[in-house]
Amino acid sequence: MQIIKLIVLTGGPCAGKSTAMSWIQNAFSERGYKVLFVPETATELINGGVAPWTCGTNADYQCLQFHLQEVKEDIFIKAAKTMKDQKILIVCDRGMMDNKVYMNDEEYADVVKRINLDEEKQRNKYDAVFHLVTAAKGEAEIYLSNKEGNAARIETVEQACALDDKLIAAWTGHPHLRVIDNSSNFENKMKCLVSEIASFLGEPAPYEEERKFLIEYPNIEELEKRPDCQKIEIIQSYYNNMKGDEIRVRELNDNDNKVFYKMVKKSVTSTTRIITEKRLTEKEYAALLEEAETSVHQIHKTRYCLTHENQYFEIDIYPFWKDKAIVEIELLQKDEEVRMPDFLKVIKEVTDNIEYKNFSLAKNFAK
């Protein structure tokens, strides 16, 4: 039986929504989901010249945006039903109720009347809503740092906070609304988001605690026969720029379905870093490869993603090793016992050993 879930990813300015898309794609593709993304409708319209300031009134524009958004979401659902995949996750980059915060009460009442909008019906058409809190709340330094390099981000810290509050209010009432705040660092914020989505989907929650082990080379034929195992080919490249940022580009190939990502780790202070990740087109990926760091080779690996006794394992096979491999385990709690599958033979734990990080392996082994 095919399972299709429609969720919304929303949030205030500089909340990490773009990076979150990459985390969602990575995490749930590995868990056997076909992940589809409905692009943000306002961005598409405004980039095409249709905007509140080009239409007759803001209400005119908002009616058009509601209509296009509804059509797009319906098309994605219909398309998903034609696919052979058993588990499909449709992620909307903002949903219907986001539009409400960009209107005053009079404009919203006008739109509701003109398009016969049923607010409760539109809010609850989504299976779940995940709100990322703006960095302006609790991470003002990071918000201002990002704001400087983004001409489209015009909100002050106070305005960003107010907009964030309005977005949460617009979605309040949905039976599965989750708010992901900035109580930890950005990486943990992304992990919390993925864990919340996994919990909603009934999947094992990842990213709480990670450990890494060196293992004997596994039986590949047996791995590929397992129904609970997903195979992904990964190519990872590194390069540096004049600012000293750490930059990685990655290609993931899942049954000839290629996706490309770029991750940037930027230091704001001696103790604070901004980590951003975004999906690339194949052309953008190829251009970045031309700038790759010549002193660090590409790292190629085959990853087998396996769920075993509610624990999530990533088994990485490298072409330069014929007798060993690496497995990473994601645990729900720090002191949780590792329930290693009996077909994986541990040589030693290498969780904190820098020699077994991908960057080191690329320098020392890859060609």
N, C-alpha and C positions, 0 to 999 in steps of 0.2 A: 504493500500500500504506500502510495506516494505521500510524503509529508511536506507541505509548503508553509513556511512561516514568514509573515510580513512584519518587520520591526522598523522603528524610527530611531535614528541617531540625531540628536539635537544638542543644543548648547549655546552658551553665550560666546562673545568674541574671544578669540585666542583660548579656546577650551581644549584644543587638540583633536578636533573632529576629523581633519584630513589624515592625520597620522593614525587615528583610530581605525579608519577604513582599512589600512594596510594590516593592522593587528588582527582585525576581524577576518580578513581574507586569509591570512596565514593560518590562524588558529583553527578555523572551521573547515577550510579546504582539507587540512590534514586529518580532520575528523570525519571525512567522507561527505561533506556538504558541497553542493553546488552553490556558490555565493554570487548573488546578483546585486548590483548597485543601481538604484534609481537616482540619477543626478539631481542636484539641487535646482529646482525649477526657476527660482528667482535669478540665479546666476546665468542660466541659459537665456532667459528673456532679456535681461539687462545687457548682456554681452551682444545680443542680437539687435539692440536698439529699442526694445520695448521696455519702458521703465515708468515708474510713477510720474516722473517729470516730463516724459514724452507723450504720455496718454492724456486724455482730456482731464481726468481727475485721478487721484489715488484710488478711489473706489472703482473706477473703470479698470484700472490696472489690476487691482486685487481680484476682481471677478475673472479676468483672463487667466491670472495665475492659478486660482482655484480650479478652473476648468482644465487647464493643461496638466496640472499636477494629478488630478483625478484620472484623466485619460492615460497618462504615463503609467501610473500605478496599476490600472486595469490591464494595460498591455503587458506589463511585466508578469502579472499573475497568469494571464492567458498563455504567455510564452512558456512560463515554468511548467504549466500543465501538459505542454507538448514534449517536454524533455524526458529523457530516459532515466535521469537521476532520481533516486528514491527520496533523498533528503535535500530540500532546496531552502536556502535562507535568502530572502529578499530584504535588503537594507535600504531604507529611504533616507537620503541625505536631506533631512528635515521633512516634516509631515504637514498635513493640512493646518493643524492648529498653530504652527509657527507663524503663519500669515497674520494671525489676529494681532500680534504685538506691534505690527507695523501700521496699525490703523488706530485712530481715536474712536471713542464710543459711537459717535455719530456715523462715521464712515463704516464701522463694522455693522451697525444696525442696517445701514443702506445695503451693504453687500448681502447680509443674511436674507433680506427681503427680496433682492433682485435675483438671487440664485436659489432661493428656497433652501437655505443651508440649515441642516439639522446638526447642531454642534455636537451633541452627544453621540450621534451616529457616526459622524466623521472622526471623532476622537477615538471611538472604540472599534473602528474598522481595523486598526492595527493590533497585532497580537501582543506587542510590548513596546514600551518607549524607554529609551536610555538617554538621560540628559547629562552632558559633561559640563561641569561648572567652569565658568570663565576663570582664567588665571588671575584676573583682576581681583578676585576674592582670595586673599591670602598669599598670592604670588605676584604682587604688583610690579616687582622688579623685572620679572620675566615678561609680564604683560607689556610693560613699557619698552623692553628690549625688542620684542617682536613687532610692536607697533611702529617702531622707527623704520623698520625695513619693509613695511607694508602700507602702501599709499591708500589702499582701500579701507584700512582700519582707522576710522576717524574718531571713535568713541574715547572719551577720557576714562580714567579708572572708575569714576563715579557713574558715568553713563553706561559703561560695560556691566557694572554690577546691577544697575537698575534694569537693563535689558535682560540680564540673566534671570532676575526675579520674575519678570513678566512672562518669560518663556516657561518657567516652572509652573506659574499660575495657570497659564493657558492649557497645560497638559494635566493639571491636577484634576483628579476624578477618574483618570484611566486606571483600570484595575491592576495593571502591571507597569507602573511608572517607577523607575529606579534613577536616583540622582547620585552621580559619581563626583565626589568633591576633591579638594586639593589637600587633604589631610596628610598625604604622603608625597613622595617625589613623583615626577611625571611618569616614569616607567611603571611604578606601582599603580598609578592611576589607570594606565592602559591595562595592566594585569587585572585590576579590579573590574574594569568594564568587561573584559573577556570572560572572567569568572561569573559575572552576573548574567551574561548572555548564555553561557554554558549551563548555568543553573536553571534558567528559564526553559532551555531546550531539553533539559533532563540529561545533559552530558556531564561527565566527570569534570569538576572545576579545576582548571590548570593554574599554573603560575604562582602558587603560594610559596613553594620552596623547591629549589632546583638542586639536584645533585648529579654529578657526572662520574662515570665509571669507565675504565679501560676493560674491555672484554675480549675473549677469544673470538676469532672470526666465526660468525654464525653460519648456520646452514641457510643459504639464500633461497634455495629451492623450497624449503619448508616454510620460510617466511612468506614467500610470494603466494603460497597456497592458502594462507590463513585468511578467512573472511574478515577478520578484525584488524587487518593490516593494510595501510595505505602507502604506496611507493611514490616518492617525489624525487626528481633529479634537480640538484642545486648547483649553480655556478656563482661564486662569490668573488668580487674584485674590490681592491682598496685603492684609494688615492687621496692625496693631500692637496690643500690649496694654500694660498699665501697667508691666510688667516690662521692656519694651524688647526683647522677643524678636522676631526676624524670622520672620514666619509667612506661608506661602503655601498656598492651596488650589487644587486642580486637578481639572478634569473631563476625562477621556479618553473619546472616543467612537469605537469601532472597529466599523463596520457595525452601528450602533444598539445595540451592547453598551457601556453606559456604566459606567465605574468612577470613583471619587472618592478623592482623597488629600489629606492635610494634612501639611505639612512645617514643623517648628519648628527654628530655629537659636537655641540658648540659650548664652550666654556663661557659662562657669564661672570662668575667669580671663581675664587680658588676652590670653593666647595659646591658650586652650583653649575649644573650643565643642562642645556636644553637639548632634548633628543627628539628629532623629527624624522618621520618616515613617510614617503609618499609613493604612490604607484606611478610608474613611468610608461610611456608608449615605447614601442620597440625602437623607434627612431631616436628618442631621447636616450634610451639605454645604450644604443650603439655609439652615440656621440660621447657619452660619459666614459665608455670603455677606452676611447682614444686618449683620455687624460689619465688613465689608470696608473698607479704608482709602479714604475718599472722595477724597483728593488723588491717588490712583493708580488709573487706570482698569483694567478688565479687559483682559487681552491675549488676543486670539483668534488662533489660527494653525492652518493645515493642515500636518501633518508627513508627509513621504514618507520612509519608512525603506528604505534600499537597501543591499544587499551587493554590492560590485563588486570583483572580483579580491582576495577575502578581506579587504577593508577595509569598514568599516561607516560609512555616511553617513546623516545626518539632515538633510533639506532642509525648511526652515521657510518657508512662504508666509504673508505677512501681508496683511490686507485693505487696509491703508493704503499699501502699495507696489504699484505696477503695473509697475515697471521693474526691480526687483531683489528678491533673497531672500537667505537666509542658509543656509549648509550647515556642519554640524559633522562632523568626521571623527574617528573613534576609532582610534588607532594602537596597535600592539603594542609599539613601541619609540620612544623619544624622537627618535632620528635617522632613523626610517623615512621613506622617500620617500612622499609623497602621490600615489596613483595616481588622480587626479581623472578621472571619466568624461568622455569627449570631448564629451558633450552638455551639460555644465555649464561655463559660461564665467566664470572668476574675474575679479572687479574688483580686489579687494585682500584681504589677510589682516587679520582684525580680532580675533584670538585674545585680545589683552590690552586691547582698546579697550572701555572701560566704556560708551560710547555705544550699543553693540550688544548689551548684556545685556538680558534680557527686562524687568527692573525699570525700566531706563532707557527702553526702548521704550514700556512701558506709561505712563510719565509724560509722554513727549514726543509720542506719536503716537495712542495708543488713545483711543477715545471711548466 
